[in-house]
Amino acid sequence: MSLHTAHHSLPSPEQLREQLATAGLRATQQRVAILAALRTLPGHPTAEQVFRQVRPANPTVSLGTVYKALDSFVAAGLLRRVADADGTRRRYDPDCTNHHHLVCQNTQEIIDYCDPQLDRLLQEFFAARGFENFQPHSYSLHITGVRSEA
């Protein structure tokens, strides 16, 4: 079991262009800047946070462009969309590995949570239930609660 706030190494612009190309997306200057912002912002940023990060160096980027880019990144598998505690704001997770999320109702913090034992329990649960015409291949729980001051 592990709780962690992911800190991503900073890829070069060329590496970002390669990630976009590998995902089947055109590597426009705006997309590269948006992807770079996602790799540098802590936690699970909102589109507005990405926009504020990108805008100073890219004044022609609109919030709509950021949303469209983020949606295309999600569709291409470069990001995962995550809801906040009350489900009203979309947040984005650049970590596409299998993991779960603990969401604090007080702070709106989203904490990545990895637990191989929980993953095995979920796999066993679905295997035992034998859902007709459905074979799960990944699991991601979204657990809402309150983080204690420790």
C-alpha positions in Angstrom: 0.0 0.0 0.0 1.3 3.5 -0.8 0.1 7.0 -0.8 2.0 9.4 -3.0 1.8 12.7 -4.7 3.4 12.1 -8.0 6.2 14.4 -9.1 7.0 13.8 -12.7 10.4 14.3 -14.2 10.4 17.1 -16.7 10.5 15.8 -20.3 12.1 17.8 -23.0 9.9 19.4 -25.7 11.2 16.8 -28.1 10.1 14.0 -25.7 6.7 15.7 -25.4 6.4 15.8 -29.2 7.2 12.1 -29.4 4.6 11.3 -26.7 2.0 13.2 -28.7 3.0 11.5 -32.0 3.0 8.1 -30.4 -0.5 8.8 -29.2 -1.6 9.7 -32.7 -1.9 13.4 -32.1 -0.3 16.3 -34.0 2.4 17.9 -31.9 1.3 21.6 -32.2 3.1 24.2 -30.1 0.0 24.6 -28.0 -0.4 20.9 -27.3 3.3 20.6 -26.4 2.9 23.6 -24.0 -0.2 22.1 -22.4 1.4 18.7 -22.0 4.5 20.3 -20.5 2.3 22.2 -18.0 0.6 18.9 -17.0 4.0 17.4 -16.3 5.1 20.3 -14.1 2.0 21.1 -12.2 1.6 19.2 -8.9 -1.2 16.8 -8.2 -4.2 16.6 -10.4 -4.7 20.0 -12.0 -7.9 21.5 -13.4 -8.1 22.9 -16.9 -8.0 26.4 -15.4 -4.8 25.7 -13.6 -3.2 24.4 -16.8 -4.5 27.5 -18.7 -2.9 29.8 -16.1 0.4 27.9 -16.4 0.5 28.0 -20.2 -1.0 31.4 -20.9 2.0 33.7 -20.0 4.3 32.1 -22.6 1.5 31.4 -25.1 -0.9 34.4 -25.1 -2.9 33.1 -28.0 -4.0 29.9 -26.1 -7.7 30.1 -25.0 -9.3 28.2 -22.2 -11.4 26.4 -24.8 -8.2 25.2 -26.5 -6.9 23.8 -23.2 -10.1 21.9 -22.7 -10.1 20.5 -26.2 -6.4 19.5 -25.8 -7.1 17.8 -22.5 -10.0 15.9 -23.9 -7.9 14.7 -26.8 -5.1 13.7 -24.4 -7.7 11.7 -22.4 -9.0 10.0 -25.5 -5.5 9.2 -26.6 -4.6 7.7 -23.2 -2.1 10.3 -22.2 -4.2 11.5 -19.2 -7.0 10.3 -17.0 -10.0 12.4 -16.0 -10.7 12.5 -12.3 -13.6 14.1 -10.5 -13.1 16.2 -7.3 -14.8 15.4 -4.0 -18.2 16.8 -5.0 -17.9 15.7 -8.7 -18.4 19.2 -10.1 -14.9 20.0 -11.4 -12.8 17.9 -13.8 -9.2 17.3 -12.8 -6.6 15.6 -14.8 -4.1 12.9 -13.9 -1.0 12.5 -16.0 -0.3 9.1 -14.3 -2.1 6.5 -16.4 -0.8 3.5 -14.5 -3.4 1.5 -12.5 -4.0 3.3 -9.2 -6.8 4.6 -7.1 -7.7 8.0 -5.7 -8.4 9.2 -2.2 -10.3 12.5 -2.4 -10.5 14.8 0.7 -13.8 16.6 1.0 -12.3 19.4 3.1 -9.3 20.3 0.9 -10.3 18.8 -2.5 -6.9 17.2 -2.5 -6.6 14.1 -4.6 -4.1 11.5 -3.4 -2.9 8.7 -5.5 -3.2 5.3 -3.7 -1.6 2.1 -4.8 -2.3 -1.2 -3.1 -1.6 -4.6 -4.9 -3.7 -6.4 -2.3 -6.7 -4.3 -3.0 -6.1 -4.8 -6.8 -6.1 -8.6 -6.2 -9.3 -8.4 -4.2 -11.0 -6.5 -7.0 -9.8 -9.0 -9.6 -11.0 -11.9 -7.5 -14.4 -10.2 -6.8 -15.0 -9.7 -10.5 -13.8 -13.2 -11.4 -16.2 -14.7 -8.9 -19.2 -12.7 -10.1 -18.7 -13.7 -13.7 -20.3 -10.6 -15.2 -21.8 -11.7 -18.5 -20.3 -10.1 -21.6 -17.9 -8.0 -19.5 -14.2 -8.6 -18.8 -12.6 -5.9 -16.6 -9.0 -5.1 -17.5 -8.2 -2.3 -15.1 -9.5 -1.0 -11.8 -9.6 2.5 -10.3 -11.5 3.4 -7.2 -12.5 6.9 -6.3 -12.7 7.0 -2.5 -14.1 10.2 -0.9 -13.4 11.1 2.7 -11.7 13.5 5.1 -7.9 13.5 5.6 -7.0 13.8 9.2 -4.4 16.3 10.3 -1.3 14.2 11.3 
